[in-house]
Amino acid sequence: MKIASLVAIICCALVMEGCVKDEGDNATGLVGGQTGTLVVRLTDAPGAYDAVNISVDSVRVHIESADSLNGWYTISRAPAQYNLLEYTNGRDTVIAEASIPAGYYSQIRLHIGGGSHIVKDGVASSLEIPSGSQSGLKLNIQANVLPGVKYEIIFDFDASRSIVVTGNRRYLLKPVIKVASTAVSGSLSGTVLPDTANATAWAIAGTDTSTTLADTTGLFRFKYLAPAMYLLKIVPADVTYRDTVLTNIAVAAAKNTDVGMIHLQKK
């Protein structure tokens, strides 16, 4: 959306020999003591900034069979920073990957660190993290990690909705993130003509909304959409063209729905 829509995210060693089990973790509910692989990817919806740099100190996941204090596994501990705006319009990057005990994981926690900042009109400003986020941003997931199987989680940030500007021009980070799995998601693509219209595409299914920008050829692509019937709205930046709406677009798991050429009409 693509998040979720903040350019920096997650401290991670892309290749790790294994996860770090936090002291006191509960190993009950695992599948025969075997392990699977969990990969965390980052994508973003576009925002009206030159850059959105987010620092993340660690990534941890929680196995459902343990209580709220135990059962946390750290899959990334080395701080890193990412420009979220580099991962829009279907692009993504791996921010964490590790082997973890097989089992059902219900939560993931992002620890966002200092040094996060935005750049707007060439001017850099600090991005403040609310005190409530210091313990880590918790997100619900549905990851049934099987032995010997790689499972992918997608964090779709929405940069435009994740940054709040106060009256005295302070920038606050209040992350708006969608979480999806490539195992149960599909994609949606098309081409908007003329490409000079600089269109934004909106994919809407009920209250679930994703946005992306068409590239210089007019091509747009939504990755990691939940299977559903979508309304697709094309909004050109060139106001001499009309908005275009397509309805009843089916997106299925593990498939791409290509709506083909969308020719914008003059007002």
C-alpha positions as CSV (number, residue, x, y, z in Angstrom):
1,M,0.0,0.0,0.0
2,K,2.0,-0.9,0.2
3,I,1.8,0.1,5.1
4,A,1.4,0.7,6.8
5,S,1.7,4.7,4.5
6,L,8.4,6.7,7.1
7,V,11.4,5.6,5.2
8,A,13.4,4.0,7.9
9,I,12.5,0.8,9.3
10,I,13.8,-2.0,11.1
11,C,17.0,-3.0,12.5
12,C,17.8,-6.2,11.0
13,A,20.5,-8.5,10.0
14,L,19.1,-9.8,6.7
15,V,20.7,-13.1,7.1
16,M,20.7,-14.6,10.6
17,E,21.7,-18.0,11.8
18,G,18.7,-18.1,14.1
19,C,16.4,-16.2,16.3
20,V,17.3,-15.0,19.8
21,K,15.0,-16.4,22.4
22,D,14.3,-13.9,25.1
23,E,15.1,-15.0,28.7
24,G,12.1,-16.6,30.2
25,D,10.5,-17.6,26.9
26,N,8.0,-20.4,27.1
27,A,8.6,-23.1,24.5
28,T,5.3,-24.9,24.9
29,G,3.1,-25.4,21.9
30,L,5.9,-25.9,19.5
31,V,5.8,-28.5,16.7
32,G,8.2,-31.2,17.8
33,G,10.9,-28.7,18.6
34,Q,11.4,-28.1,14.9
35,T,11.9,-24.7,13.2
36,G,10.5,-22.7,10.3
37,T,11.7,-19.4,8.8
38,L,10.0,-16.1,9.2
39,V,10.8,-13.3,6.8
40,V,9.6,-9.7,7.4
41,R,9.3,-7.4,4.4
42,L,8.6,-3.6,4.3
43,T,6.6,-1.7,1.7
44,D,5.0,1.7,1.8
45,A,2.2,3.9,0.5
46,P,3.5,7.3,-0.9
47,G,3.6,10.4,1.2
48,A,4.1,14.1,0.5
49,Y,7.8,14.2,1.7
50,D,11.2,14.0,0.2
51,A,12.2,11.3,2.6
52,V,10.7,9.5,5.7
53,N,13.5,7.8,7.6
54,I,12.5,5.4,10.4
55,S,14.9,3.7,12.7
56,V,14.0,0.4,14.2
57,D,16.0,-1.2,17.0
58,S,14.5,-4.7,17.0
59,V,11.8,-7.0,15.8
60,R,10.2,-9.6,18.0
61,V,7.4,-12.2,17.5
62,H,5.2,-13.8,20.1
63,I,4.0,-17.4,20.0
64,E,0.3,-17.8,20.9
65,S,0.8,-20.8,23.3
66,A,2.8,-18.6,25.8
67,D,1.5,-15.9,28.2
68,S,2.0,-12.2,27.5
69,L,5.4,-12.0,29.2
70,N,6.9,-15.2,27.8
71,G,7.1,-16.6,24.3
72,W,8.8,-13.6,22.7
73,Y,11.5,-14.4,20.1
74,T,13.8,-11.7,18.8
75,I,14.5,-12.1,15.1
76,S,16.4,-8.8,14.6
77,R,18.5,-6.8,17.1
78,A,21.0,-4.7,15.1
79,P,19.6,-1.1,14.6
80,A,19.0,0.0,11.0
81,Q,17.3,2.8,9.1
82,Y,15.3,2.8,6.0
83,N,13.8,5.4,3.7
84,L,10.2,4.3,3.4
85,L,9.6,6.3,0.2
86,E,12.1,4.0,-1.6
87,Y,9.6,1.1,-1.2
88,T,6.4,2.3,-2.9
89,N,4.4,1.1,-5.9
90,G,5.0,-2.6,-5.4
91,R,8.6,-2.4,-4.2
92,D,9.6,-3.9,-0.9
93,T,12.7,-4.9,1.1
94,V,13.5,-7.6,3.6
95,I,14.1,-6.1,7.0
96,A,14.4,-9.3,9.1
97,E,14.8,-13.0,8.5
98,A,15.4,-15.8,11.0
99,S,14.6,-19.4,12.0
100,I,12.1,-19.6,14.8
101,P,10.4,-22.5,16.6
102,A,7.4,-23.8,14.5
103,G,4.1,-22.8,15.9
104,Y,1.3,-20.2,15.7
105,Y,2.4,-16.6,16.2
106,S,-0.2,-14.0,17.0
107,Q,1.8,-10.8,17.6
108,I,4.8,-9.0,16.3
109,R,6.5,-6.0,18.0
110,L,8.6,-3.3,16.4
111,H,10.9,-1.3,18.6
112,I,11.4,2.1,16.8
113,G,14.5,3.9,18.0
114,G,15.9,7.4,17.9
115,G,17.3,9.2,14.8
116,S,14.1,8.9,12.8
117,H,13.4,12.0,10.7
118,I,11.6,13.4,7.7
119,V,12.8,15.6,4.9
120,K,10.3,18.0,3.4
121,D,11.2,20.7,0.8
122,G,14.8,19.9,1.4
123,V,14.6,20.6,5.2
124,A,15.2,17.8,7.7
125,S,13.1,17.6,10.8
126,S,13.2,15.2,13.7
127,L,10.4,12.6,13.9
128,E,9.3,12.3,17.5
129,I,8.2,8.9,18.8
130,P,5.3,9.1,21.4
131,S,6.3,7.8,24.8
132,G,3.8,4.9,24.5
133,S,5.8,3.5,21.6
134,Q,9.0,3.1,23.6
135,S,8.0,-0.4,24.7
136,G,7.4,-1.3,21.1
137,L,4.6,-1.1,18.6
138,K,2.5,-4.3,18.8
139,L,0.7,-5.6,15.7
140,N,-1.6,-8.6,15.4
141,I,-0.5,-11.3,13.0
142,Q,-1.7,-14.7,11.9
143,A,1.4,-16.7,11.2
144,N,1.2,-20.5,11.4
145,V,4.9,-21.2,11.0
146,L,5.4,-24.8,9.9
147,P,8.6,-26.9,10.2
148,G,10.9,-26.3,7.3
149,V,8.6,-23.7,5.7
150,K,9.3,-20.1,5.0
151,Y,6.5,-17.7,6.0
152,E,6.5,-14.1,4.9
153,I,5.0,-11.1,6.7
154,I,4.5,-7.8,5.0
155,F,4.5,-4.5,6.8
156,D,2.6,-2.0,4.7
157,F,3.3,1.5,6.1
158,D,1.2,4.5,5.1
159,A,3.6,7.4,5.4
160,S,0.9,10.0,4.6
161,R,-1.2,8.9,7.6
162,S,1.6,7.9,9.9
163,I,3.1,11.4,10.4
164,V,1.1,14.0,12.4
165,V,2.2,17.6,12.3
166,T,1.4,19.7,15.4
167,G,0.5,23.4,15.5
168,N,4.1,24.3,16.4
169,R,5.5,22.3,13.4
170,R,6.6,19.2,15.4
171,Y,6.4,15.9,13.5
172,L,5.1,13.0,15.4
173,L,5.2,9.3,14.3
174,K,2.0,7.5,14.9
175,P,2.4,4.5,12.6
176,V,-0.5,3.3,10.4
177,I,0.5,-0.1,9.3
178,K,-1.3,-3.0,7.6
179,V,0.0,-6.5,8.1
180,A,-0.4,-9.1,5.4
181,S,1.0,-12.5,4.4
182,T,2.2,-13.3,0.9
183,A,0.7,-16.8,1.5
184,V,-2.8,-15.5,1.7
185,S,-2.5,-12.3,-0.5
186,G,-2.9,-11.3,-4.1
187,S,-2.0,-8.4,-6.2
188,L,-3.7,-5.9,-8.5
189,S,-2.1,-4.0,-11.4
190,G,-2.9,-1.8,-14.5
191,T,-1.7,1.0,-16.6
192,V,-3.1,4.6,-16.6
193,L,-3.0,6.6,-19.8
194,P,-1.9,9.2,-20.4
195,D,1.1,8.6,-18.1
196,T,1.6,12.4,-17.9
197,A,-1.6,12.6,-15.7
198,N,0.5,11.4,-12.7
199,A,-2.3,9.4,-11.3
200,T,-2.8,7.9,-7.8
201,A,-4.5,4.6,-7.6
202,W,-6.8,3.6,-4.7
203,A,-7.8,0.0,-4.0
204,I,-10.8,-0.2,-1.6
205,A,-12.5,-3.2,-0.1
206,G,-14.9,-2.2,2.6
207,T,-12.8,-0.2,5.2
208,D,-9.5,-1.6,3.8
209,T,-7.9,1.0,1.7
210,S,-4.5,0.9,-0.1
211,T,-2.9,3.6,-2.3
212,T,0.0,3.7,-4.8
213,L,1.4,6.1,-7.5
214,A,1.6,5.2,-11.1
215,D,5.1,5.3,-12.4
216,T,6.4,7.3,-15.4
217,T,4.9,4.8,-17.8
218,G,1.5,4.9,-16.1
219,L,2.0,1.4,-14.5
220,F,0.7,0.8,-11.0
221,R,0.7,-2.4,-8.9
222,F,-0.7,-3.2,-5.5
223,K,1.1,-6.1,-3.8
224,Y,-0.1,-8.0,-0.7
225,L,-3.9,-7.3,-1.0
226,A,-6.2,-9.6,1.0
227,P,-8.5,-11.7,-1.3
228,A,-11.7,-9.7,-1.8
229,M,-13.8,-7.7,-4.3
230,Y,-12.2,-4.3,-4.7
231,L,-13.2,-0.9,-6.0
232,L,-10.4,0.7,-7.9
233,K,-10.3,4.5,-8.1
234,I,-7.8,6.4,-10.3
235,V,-7.2,10.1,-9.3
236,P,-5.1,12.1,-11.7
237,A,-2.9,14.9,-10.5
238,D,-3.7,16.7,-13.7
239,V,-7.0,18.2,-12.9
240,T,-8.0,18.4,-16.6
241,Y,-8.8,14.7,-16.4
242,R,-11.7,13.0,-14.7
243,D,-11.4,10.5,-11.8
244,T,-12.1,7.0,-13.0
245,V,-13.7,4.2,-10.9
246,L,-13.8,0.5,-11.6
247,T,-15.9,-1.8,-9.5
248,N,-16.2,-5.5,-8.7
249,I,-12.5,-6.3,-9.2
250,A,-11.7,-9.7,-7.8
251,V,-8.3,-10.3,-6.1
252,A,-7.4,-13.9,-5.3
253,A,-4.7,-15.4,-3.2
254,A,-1.3,-15.9,-4.9
255,K,-2.6,-14.4,-8.2
256,N,-2.3,-11.0,-9.9
257,T,-5.4,-9.3,-11.3
258,D,-4.4,-7.1,-14.3
259,V,-7.1,-4.6,-15.2
260,G,-5.2,-3.6,-18.4
261,M,-5.2,-0.1,-19.9
262,I,-7.3,2.6,-18.1
263,H,-7.8,5.6,-20.5
264,L,-8.6,8.8,-18.6
265,Q,-11.2,11.1,-20.0
266,K,-11.0,14.9,-20.2
267,K,-13.4,17.0,-18.2
